[in-house]
Amino acid sequence: MKRYIVSLLALCLFSCTERIDINTEASEPHLVIYGYITSDTTRHEIRITRSSSYFATSRPEGISHADVRISSGDSVFVLTENPSEAGLYQTQGHVYGIEGESYTLSVSLDFDEDGAFETYEATSFLPYAPEVDSIDFRDSDLIDKFIEVLLWGRLPEQDENYLSFHIYRNDKQLTSHLEDYFVIDDEYLDKKEIIGISCFYLDQEDEEEDDILEEGDYITVRVDGITKEYATFIENAQSELWGSDPLFSGPPANLETNIQCKTQNAPADISGFFTAFSGRRTSRVYHHQ
Amino acid sequence: MRKHLLTLSVLLCIPLILWGQDKKITISGTIKDKQNGEDLIGAEVTIAGTRTGVVSNAYGLYSLSLPKGTYQLVFSYIGYQQKEMQVDLSADQRLNIELEASTQQLSEVVVSAESRNINVTKAEMSVEKLSAKSIKKVPALMGEVDVIKAIQLLPGVQSTSEGSSGFSVRGGGHDQNLILLDEATVYSASHLMGFFSVFNNDAIKDVTLYKGDIPASFGGRLSSLLDIRSKDGNNQRFSGTGGVGLISSRLTLEGPLGSKASGLISGRRTYADLFLKLSSDDNLRKSSLYFYDMNAKLNFRIDDNNRIYLAGYLGRDNFSNKFAGMDFGNKTATIRWNHIFSPKLFSNFTLIGSFYDYYLLSELSSQLNQDWKSKMNDYGFKADFSYLPNPKNNIKFGYNLIYHHFIPGEGGGIGEESIVGRINLPKEYAMEHAVYLTNETTVGEKLKLKYGLRYTAFQNIANGEELDFLKDYKVSYTKTYKKGTVYKHQQQLEPRLGVTYIMNDIHSAKASYSRTAQYIQLASNSASGSPLDVWFQASQNVKPQLCDQFALGYFRNFANNEYEASAEIYYKNMKDVVDFKDHAELMGNEDLEHELRFGKGYAYGLELMLRKNSGRINGWVSYTLSKSRRQVDDINNGKWYRSPYDKPHNISVVANYELSSKWTISGNWVYASGTPVTYPTGRFQIGESYIPIYSGRNEYRYPAYHRLDLSATCQLSKPGKRFKHELNFSLYNAYGRKNPWMITFQQEDDQPDVSYAEIVYLFTFIPSITWNFTF
């Protein structure tokens, strides 16, 4: 609902923007651990980095030589560091998560390089995925020059489902930025059947042309069943990325992490998130009607 | 409690006993404007050559009891020619006075010394008064004369954000101001997302802002009272006021209704939506964007001792486009019976209704269409009494009751195809009671004391649903109470004290202490708030916020009272301050109380003011030096942080210059330290996005705010004509300062690892023209 309110606000505000130089003192580096295990059979990745100052111009520094494992019951998956990218840890390619199971990430590393390793842990449930049957397209009645992507499927029978939607055009993910994730929760949904819901609006006058569909494009929609905690993490991250306006936004705040230091006297603050989710896909070739 | 009231009663009675040795004769009556019959609030009645006197109350009534004899009485009011009358007091008598407004001739400095030093002699401080006339002179955004924008130019008052009608008083929150229109609470005092206030200046008679030293007869908010009284309606002749501006037009009609009544009706509406219909863009053509408001008042004089007032306000905003709509507004209604029991005892019985609601609609698809609405209804009763046993004492006492009925939210999916369920947040009911007793007394020639006590009680009434009882912000246990039972009772004693020492007619020193309690709060963690914010009540989990304010002031007039100067220092200590946890979800949250965090705060400051009230050049210069801090559980790691309204330096210059009988020019310049803000100081990467890591809460500031507004008014009518009209040209933000409304942080499109900051600003050089008329 908040997004619609902002669109209404645009009706009555004529604002301008201009770049401004702001100097902020760099905060102490945080340890950043972010990654997930999914129900796909693939190389699952955990990225471990050191945060940088906000106006740094390079990618964050990866932290090497960590011991990284994901476990569930008796199963333990050891992640090894990608030799070509420091701080990127991957499972073997045959690994997959099972819906309904819980997964624990354990990381052991020496962040402050004092010779002693610290241990970090986070646990996530892997929720059940929704079923996605098909997608279709139509010119939007609502917004000129937009194409709506409609989805059919059904939600799992559990009480609460949290979903994250992604879209690919010819296998290129159009929702690669966190701001583009479309997250909903069905806390207030009273039907499990999804009958032609408009899940994406693609701008056919998009300046970057990513959204512009051409005859024969292969469009895939992926719907992930995610945890409530991860849905909250994404929504909070999105609100931080969109910025705070004086009318509707609260003050900016750091994102809460589910990663905990198990060693006393953690050498740094921790950021990031570990989660597990299940995903389903459906695809269709685009033909203009 | 009984003991406290007894003590206070005894204290109140001592000066009465001391005074009441001789038989006194009472002269009483009303003081009105001769031209339109409006009651004059705060007009002075003094015995010539002495400081003995009284001030007319909110209904223009005065009462003065004196020993038998002959007196020369002086009736005076700022901006009016004073009147002197010799009266022979041998028996109680009634004397109604009409004062004539001073004519605005060039070079003329009117009003005598006795009437102009009320700021020095009156037993009140931290009070700012503005007349509709002076508000009209202030250059306005898009030509819309605005009470609250004028208030924001006063010392100790800050705008909450660029262009906003929200305001902070002495470091307090924007929800800590009690805004009353004819005694009815106005919960959301803004139109068009805060850019204009809901008050139509043409319908307003008098505006008083209490920044501290709030009278014991008022309460319910921590920081301030903004008391707005609408005009009663001209009882001398039919008259009108109106105007046509760039965004709205307005018309006010008033006049006598028979020999005993008068009335007023006033309306205003914007017409931006009419232009949208001309757009070639289909989306814009189907959009709606307007607000309107209406004021009406009727007052009926039954006889010399009984008057009835009916006042109402209705205002609404409506925005919509093809897929979403929003609609919100206030309604207030006041019915007041003004009864004079005796020349010494006045009373007022008031029934009040105050209503606010909003409605949201989103129409994306038949499966996802949703609506949402929220309502607040207040029903109030007030009984207020003024007893003036002698010129040295003015006793006020009374009882207030407000019944709150809040519907925080209900809505959800619309239609059979919708997959979204509907929810109803639990309704909230409460009773807010207050009794008060206060006396203003004069001790000798130089000392005035004001002391009083307000006792308040707040009772939550069960809605029959299960309630959470929280401990350390987590549910400790739940309990269900039978619908209609009072399940929580909270109370406070709120003492109010004031001392005025009058050194002579042009110097005085004043001190005051007041305690205020606030039982309902706004569920908003944004800087300015929005029309979608709901209020919530003190409860089993929420204590009332408390504020103890101490203030000292020095008041000095110069040049035969042409210049008024004041210096005030204040210190506020706040307890049980309410804030919200990081990333709190406030809209549509059934567990709103789980999102709250509690703490404490303080604010202190110095306010300097130099004002020139008359002459060809008039206006004021004010400077405020202040600091405001908070400490709240779980926020900023429990460390103290700057309140969102902490702006150490604030300067306002307001000037009007009567260039000729035809042209008047006005200007105001404001400067304020930048709004406190939390900036990113680090970042980490998720996918292709960089997530900010922030500094401590409000550790940085936006660039300083400053702005110059100019206006010029040209009288088009010839002097002496009944129909008067003028053109007002205004230029908002004359030198085009790009003051930040918000600052966002972005990634470069072509270099995603590079971040930059971008200022979002709303207004530069907004010219406007308005045609105003009166007849």
Contacts between the chains, C-beta under 8 A, distances in Angstrom:
chain1	res1	chain2	res2	distance
A	1	B	360	6.4
A	1	B	362	6.3
A	1	B	370	6.9
A	1	B	372	6.5
A	1	B	587	7.3
A	1	B	588	7.7
A	2	B	587	7.4
A	4	B	323	6.8
A	4	B	324	3.8
A	4	B	360	7.7
A	4	B	362	4.7
A	5	B	324	7.3
A	5	B	326	6.8
A	5	B	360	7.2
A	5	B	532	6.9
A	7	B	321	6.9
A	7	B	323	7.6
A	7	B	324	6.1
A	8	B	319	4.8
A	8	B	320	7.3
A	8	B	321	6.7
A	8	B	324	5.5
A	8	B	325	7.5
A	8	B	326	5.4
A	9	B	193	6.2
A	11	B	287	5.8
A	11	B	289	5.5
A	11	B	319	5.7
A	11	B	321	6.3
A	12	B	192	5.6
A	12	B	193	5.9
A	12	B	195	7.7
A	12	B	289	5.8
A	12	B	319	6.4
A	13	B	193	7.2
A	13	B	762	6.5
A	14	B	762	7.4
A	15	B	741	6.5
A	15	B	760	5.2
A	15	B	761	6.7
A	15	B	762	5.3
A	16	B	738	7.7
A	16	B	760	7.5
A	16	B	761	5.7
A	16	B	762	7.8
A	16	B	764	7.5
A	17	B	744	7.9
A	17	B	758	5.0
A	17	B	759	6.7
A	17	B	760	5.3
A	17	B	761	7.7
A	18	B	738	6.2
A	18	B	758	6.9
A	18	B	759	5.3
A	18	B	761	7.2
A	19	B	756	5.7
A	19	B	757	7.0
A	19	B	758	5.5
A	19	B	759	7.6
A	20	B	703	7.7
A	20	B	740	7.9
A	20	B	743	6.7
A	20	B	757	5.1
A	20	B	758	6.7
A	20	B	759	4.5
A	21	B	757	7.3
A	22	B	679	6.6
A	22	B	743	7.3
A	22	B	757	4.4
A	24	B	679	4.8
A	24	B	680	6.7
A	24	B	681	4.7
A	24	B	695	6.6
A	24	B	700	6.8
A	25	B	681	6.0
A	25	B	695	7.6
A	26	B	681	5.9
A	26	B	682	6.3
A	27	B	681	3.9
A	27	B	682	4.1
A	27	B	693	5.6
A	27	B	695	7.0
A	28	B	682	8.0
A	29	B	682	7.2
A	30	B	682	6.5
A	30	B	684	6.6
A	30	B	693	5.9
A	32	B	684	4.1
A	32	B	685	7.7
A	34	B	684	7.6
A	34	B	686	5.4
A	47	B	685	7.9
A	49	B	684	6.4
A	49	B	685	6.8
A	51	B	682	4.6
A	51	B	683	6.3
A	51	B	684	4.5
A	51	B	693	5.7
A	52	B	682	6.6
A	52	B	683	6.2
A	52	B	684	7.9
A	53	B	681	7.0
A	53	B	682	6.0
A	53	B	683	7.6
A	54	B	679	7.8
A	54	B	680	4.2
A	54	B	681	5.8
A	54	B	682	5.8
A	54	B	683	4.9
A	54	B	692	6.3
A	54	B	693	7.5
A	54	B	745	7.3
A	54	B	755	6.1
A	55	B	755	5.9
A	55	B	756	7.9
A	56	B	683	7.2
A	56	B	753	7.8
A	57	B	751	7.7
A	57	B	753	6.0
A	57	B	754	5.1
A	58	B	753	5.9
A	59	B	685	6.7
A	59	B	753	5.6
A	60	B	683	7.7
A	60	B	684	6.2
A	60	B	685	5.5
A	142	B	322	5.6
A	142	B	323	5.0
A	142	B	363	7.9
A	142	B	364	6.6
A	143	B	283	7.2
A	143	B	322	7.3
A	143	B	323	7.3
A	144	B	282	6.3
A	144	B	283	6.5
A	176	B	687	5.8
A	176	B	688	5.1
A	177	B	687	6.5
A	177	B	688	5.2
A	177	B	689	5.0
A	178	B	686	5.6
A	178	B	687	5.9
A	178	B	688	8.0
A	178	B	689	4.1
A	178	B	691	7.5
A	179	B	689	6.4
A	188	B	412	6.0
A	188	B	420	5.7
A	188	B	421	5.1
A	188	B	423	6.1
A	189	B	419	5.4
A	189	B	420	5.9
A	189	B	421	6.4
A	190	B	413	7.6
A	190	B	419	7.0
A	190	B	420	7.2
A	190	B	421	3.5
A	191	B	419	4.1
A	193	B	419	7.3
A	194	B	419	7.2
A	195	B	367	6.6
A	195	B	417	7.9
A	195	B	419	7.9
A	196	B	365	7.9
A	196	B	367	7.2
A	197	B	365	6.8
A	197	B	367	5.4
A	197	B	368	6.5
A	197	B	419	7.5
A	198	B	364	6.4
A	198	B	365	5.1
A	198	B	368	7.3
A	208	B	749	7.7
A	232	B	583	7.7
A	236	B	583	4.6
A	237	B	686	7.0
A	237	B	689	7.5
A	237	B	691	5.6
A	239	B	583	7.1
A	240	B	691	6.4
A	240	B	692	5.7
A	241	B	689	6.1
A	241	B	691	7.2
A	242	B	744	7.8
A	243	B	742	6.3
A	243	B	743	7.6
A	243	B	744	3.7
A	243	B	745	6.8
A	244	B	526	7.8
A	244	B	742	6.4
A	245	B	526	7.5
A	245	B	741	7.5
A	245	B	742	5.0
A	245	B	760	8.0
A	246	B	160	7.0
A	246	B	161	3.8
A	246	B	162	7.9
A	246	B	164	6.9
A	246	B	526	5.9
A	246	B	527	4.2
A	246	B	528	4.4
A	246	B	741	6.6
A	246	B	742	6.3
A	247	B	193	6.1
A	247	B	194	6.8
A	247	B	526	5.8
A	247	B	528	5.7
A	247	B	529	7.3
A	247	B	530	4.3
A	248	B	526	5.9
A	248	B	530	5.4
A	248	B	532	7.5
A	249	B	526	5.5
A	250	B	525	3.8
A	250	B	526	6.2
A	250	B	580	6.5
A	250	B	582	7.7
A	250	B	583	7.0
A	250	B	584	6.1
A	250	B	586	7.9
A	251	B	525	6.6
A	251	B	582	8.0
A	251	B	644	7.4
A	251	B	678	5.7
A	251	B	697	6.4
A	251	B	698	7.4
A	252	B	678	4.6
A	252	B	680	7.6
A	252	B	692	7.0
A	252	B	694	5.4
A	253	B	582	3.5
A	253	B	583	5.8
A	253	B	678	7.5
A	253	B	694	6.6
A	254	B	582	7.3
A	254	B	693	6.0
A	254	B	694	5.4
A	255	B	691	6.4
A	256	B	582	7.4
A	256	B	583	7.5
A	271	B	684	5.2
A	271	B	691	7.4
A	271	B	693	6.4
A	272	B	684	6.7
A	272	B	686	7.7
